[in-house]
Amino acid sequence: MTGSGNIRNMAPLVAAWKQAFHLATNGSVSYGKGLNLHRNGAIAQIHAQPGRLTAAVTAKKATHQAALLLPELTETQWDTLAGRLAGNTQAVADLLANRVPAAIADPGHARGIAIVPGAEEIAFSCSCPTGRTGRVCDHSAALGHAVTERLAVTASVLLGARGMSARALAGLVRDLVADTDPGTLPADADGTVRADQLYSLAAHRAPHPTPELDLDPVVPVTTTLDDPPVPGPRAQDLAWMTQDAADRARALLSAAPGQPHDDLADTVRIIATPHGVDRLPAAADATGLTEAALRAMMIGYRHGGPAGAHATLAAATVPPSTLEQAAEALRTSRTVTLGVIDIADGSLTDSTAGVQIRPGLDGRWHPFTLWRADEWRPAPGACDDPAEAFRAARRARAARPLRR
């Protein structure tokens, strides 16, 4: 479920970006040099902000700040794109299941509007001498190749640069298809459909009256089962799957905020289980992320669920006003009067105290503490209140000395 399905879904988006980015470099030798830098692990975390993608790039013992500048889509363009997607049952099913539809890469699906910018719309910037002139350099080219790899896992990085989060786009489409039947979900070439998409469409339709059920005292039947014959899943695996399904059902019945249950989060959920670490190399190969990044995401998952895992990879894209309001809430909190709150890369950071909070896809603020130079580790205490999440980060920081 984690590998081929997500790659198949993102393939058109990846191909469209690769072509546009390649043409934007206009045959520069930096295109190939940037690919080597990327393959050698020179790219740090990619940050998406409206109108730009940025990352620190280390080359020849120097670190440069590279950026790709992309035009934001206008509100009218987003509305047009959402309207076209709302008429595509497959796209609606993807969005309702918190997946970015492959149709979003095709301008033909939205009157010429595509999430991937044209080659002429991609501009380059970097702190190096070449990049300061606005020309493509080795560092900004490396960032473009890193974006290609990231898009194979999730399109949220590109959506954020174009001015919209995947959750917000799904909200636009959900409003357009409210009180309607999106239609029948088309099957894949092998005659099957994805369970998460099928369920999302069914959940969108008018609900039946909720029965009065007391789920708490039910004992999972998996606790009494022996392991089935190989290659069937172990009884413990079935128990974890059952518990996960029960947790999601409970959240739906209680109208709790949804979690970003996509393929990447599901992969992290599996490797975060007691025996899942054995699957870490396979997970790294399937997702394209390093084992170190996945280990950090495992910690984030344990502290904050799927949203915590995603926040470990990158802060969710939120309006600048949201960050400013949260920063003001921290400044007025007595516990942070001695620190300076900086807003950078979509996060709120007190570098002196070594603490940070990031907005998550679940609408909560997730705490982090400085682990090593430029490396942040998730901490427990995700909360709707940024001040409370910040206090959780400070408590975790006090309990863990800085590693050098």
N, C-alpha and C positions, 0 to 999 in steps of 0.2 A: 504494500500500500504506500510505502514511503518513497520508493524510488521511481519506478517507471511512470506512475500516474502523474506525479507532479511535473516530471520532465516533459512528458507528452503535452501537458497543458500549457507549459511555458515555452515550448519550442518555437512557435511563431513569433512570440515576443523577443526571444533571444536572437532569432535570425534577423528580425527587422532592426534591432539595435546594432548588431554586428555590422550590418550593411551600412547603416547611417553613420556609425562611428568611423568605419573604415574610409568612407567617402569624405568625411569631415577632415580627416588627417591629410587628404590630398596628396597621397604618395610620399609623405615625409618618412625619412629613415627612423624617426622617433617611434613610428608605429611598431616596428620590429623590436627596437630597443626597449620600448615600454612593455612589450609582451615578456621579454626576458626578466625585466624587473619584477613584474607581477608573479611570474613562475618562481622567482627566488624569494618570494615572501616579503617584498618591499612595502606592500600596501598595508596600512593600519586600517582601523575601522572606517567604513564608509558612512558618511553622514548626509542625509537628505534634508534639504530645506527648500522652501518655495523658490524656484528659479536657479538652484545650484545643487551639485553633488560635490562633496569635498572629502579629502582624506590626507593624512600625513604620509609622505613617501620617503623612505630612507634609501639613499644611494651614495656610495663612496663616503661613508661615515658622516654624511650630512643629511638632515631631514628637511624636506621642503613641503609646503602646503600647496597641494594641487587642487584645482577645481574645474569642473565642467559646468558651463553656464547654459541653461536651457530655458526657453520662454515658458512662462506659466500659461495654462489654458484659462480663458476667460470663463466667467460664470455662465454665459450663454453657450459656450462650447461644451462645458460640462453638462449642462442641461440637455443639449442636443445629443451628446454621447450617451447619457443615461437613457434618453428616450429611445434611441436605437437599440440599446442593449435590452431594454424592457420588452422589446418585441421578439427577442431571441430566447426561446425557452432554455436552451443550454446555458446561455450567459446568465439568465436569471437564477438558474439552479446553482451555478458556480458562485455567484455573489451571495446568495442566501446561505450558502455553505461556507462563507468566508474564504472563498477562493477567487482569484482574479481570472476572469474568462480569457481564453485564448483569442476570442473575437476582438478584444480590445486592441490588438496589434494591427488589425486590418482596417485601413481607412475606408474601404468599401462598406463596412458595417455601420459607419457613422458619418455619412456625407462628407467624406474627406478628413474627418477628425480622427487622429490616432494618438495613442499615448506615447508612442515613440516619435520624437521630433525628426524632422528632415535633416539631412546632412548640413544644409546651409543654416540651420537654426542652432547648431552645436558650436559653442565658442569655448576657448581654452584660456586658462589663467593659472599662474603658478608663482611662487615666491622666488624662483630661480630667474636669472637674467633673461633667458629666452621667454619664459612664461610671462614675465612682466610686460613684454611687448604684445601680448595677446596671441602669440603663435603657439602651436602645439609643441610641447617639449617631451622629453622621455618620461617625466613624472606624470604629466596630465594624460599621456598615452597609456601609462601603466594603470592609472585610475579607470580609464575607459575599458580596458581589458578586465579589470576587477569587477566592474559593473556588469559586464557580460556574464561572468561566472555567478554573480549574485542573483541575476535575473533568472537563472536556471532553477533557483530555489524559491524566490519570491519576487513579485513585481512591485512590492510596496515601496522599494527604494526609488523607483522611477515615478510612481504615482506621487510620492511626496515632493519630488523635484518639480513636478508639473502642477503642484498646488492642491492636491487632493489626497486624502488617505483612502485606503481600500474600504475601511468601515464607513466613511462618509459617502463614497460612491455607492456602496451597497444600500445605504440609507436612502439615497436619491431614487434608486431603482425600486426599492421596497415601497416607497411612497407611490410610485407610478403604477405599481401592480397591485396596490391595496384593493381588497374586495373583488379581485378578479381571479380567474383560473388561468395561470400561465400556459397551460397546455400539457401535452405529453412529452416527457423527457426522451429525446432520441437516444437509441442504443449505440454502443461502440461497434466497431467492425466485427467483434466476436459475439455480438448479440446481448451484451450485458450493459448495465448502467451502474454508476457509482452509488453506493448506499448512502453516502452523506448528501449527495445532490438530491436523490429521490426523497430522502427524509425531509430535507429543507423545503422542497416543493409541497410535500404533504403537510408540513407544519405551517406553511404560509396560508393554506386554505382555511376556511372558517372552522374553528375548533368545535369539537363535541363537548357537551357539558362535562366538567371535570368530576370524576367519581370521588367519593369520600374514601380514601385509602390511607391506612396507617402503614407506611413502609418501614419504619424503624425496627420493629421487632422481627422482621423477616430474616431468617438465617439463610445465607447463600447456599444453594445446593452443592456448589463446587467444594465446599469444605468437607463433604463426605465422599468425594470421588477419588478413585485411584487414577494414576496417569494412564491415558489411553495408549495404545500401541504406537510406536514410531511409524510415520512422521507426524502424528497428531500432536497438537499443543499439550503441554503439561497441564495438570489440574491447577497449578499455581498461576500459569498464564491465563487460564480461563477465569480464575478468580479475579485477577487484575482487570481483565476485560469487562467482567460483570460489574465490578466496583466502579470502573470508569463510566460505563453506560448508566449505572444508577446515579452517579454524581451529576451527570449531564441532565438526566431526566428530572432529578430533584431541583436543579437550577431552573429548568424550564417551568416546572409547576409552581415555583416560588417567585417567578419573574425576576430572578437574580440576573445581574449583568452577564452577558455572554462572554465566553473565553475564545480566543482565536485558535480553534481546533483545526489547524491545517496539517499538511503532511510533515512539515518540519517540527512543529510542536509535538506531533504524535511520535515522531522518531525520538525526540528528547524524552518524552514520557516513558518510552520503552527502555532506553538506556539508563534512565534515572531509577529504575527498579533495582532491588538488591542484586539480581543476577544480570542486569542489563549491561553492565560495564564490559562484559565479555564481547558484546556486539559493537563496541566503540569503533574499532577499525573499519568494520563494514558500514557503519553509519557515516563515518567520515568520507568514505569512498562514495556513498550514495548521495550525500548532500553537498560535497565539495568544500565543506568546512574543515578546519584543522581539528585534531583531537583535543587540543587545548581549548579551542573555542567551544566545542561541544561539552567539555567538562565544566566550563564556566556556565554554560546554558543549563546543564543538569542542576547546578546549585540554584540557579534562578528559578528553574521549574519547581524544585522542592520548596522554595520560599514563596513563590507567587504563581504557581501553575503555569499554563501555556503562555500567559501574558508576561510572566516573570522571565521565561526563557527568551521570548522575543525582545524584551527590554534589555536583556544582557547583550544581545547582538546589536541592538540599536534602539535609541529612544523613539517612541511613536511620534509621528508628525502631528503637532497641535498648533493652533494659531498663536502667533507671537503674543497676543493679548493674554492668552492663558498662562504663558510662561511669566509674563510681567506680573499678573495678579498673584501667582504662586510665590514669586520672588518677594513681593511686597508682604505677603502673609508671613514669610520666613523672617523678614527684617523686623517685623513688629512682634515676633515671638521672643520672649525673654531669653530662651535658651540659645539663641543665635546672635545676640547683640554684639558679641565680640568678633564675629567673622564677617567676611565680605562675600556676598552672594553674587556669583558671576553666572550669566546666561550664555551658554555656548553649546553648539551642536545639539540643540534641543533639550539640554539638561540644565539643572541648577546645581552649581558646585561651590563648595567652600574649600578652596585649595589648602588654606591654612590648617583647617581641622581635618582634611583628608576625607571628606564625605560628599556625597552627591545623591540627588534624586532624579529619576527619569520618568516621564509620562509613559504609561503602558497602554496597550491596545484594549485593556479592560476598563479604561477610564480612571485607574488608580495611579498613585505615585509609588514608584519602586525604589527602595533605598540601596545605595552602594557605598562601599568603603574603598579607599586607596590601598591596593595590595602591593604593587611595586610601581615604579615610575611609569606613568601613563597606562596603568592596568588597574581596572576597577572590578571588584568582586561583589556579587549580589549579597544582600543582607536581608534578614527577616523583617517583616513589619510593613508590607505594602498597605497603603491606606488611601481613602478618598481625600483625606486632609493632607495637603503638602507639608504643613508644619509638623504633624504627627509622624509622617513618614521620615522627615528630616531628623526628628528626635530619635527614631528607631535607628537611623544610620549612625548617629552620634553614639548611641549605646553600643552598637556593634563595633564601632571604631575603638571605643574605649576598652572593649574586651579583647581586641586583637591588635598587637603591635605591628607597626609598619615593617614590611620585609624589604630588604635591600637587594 
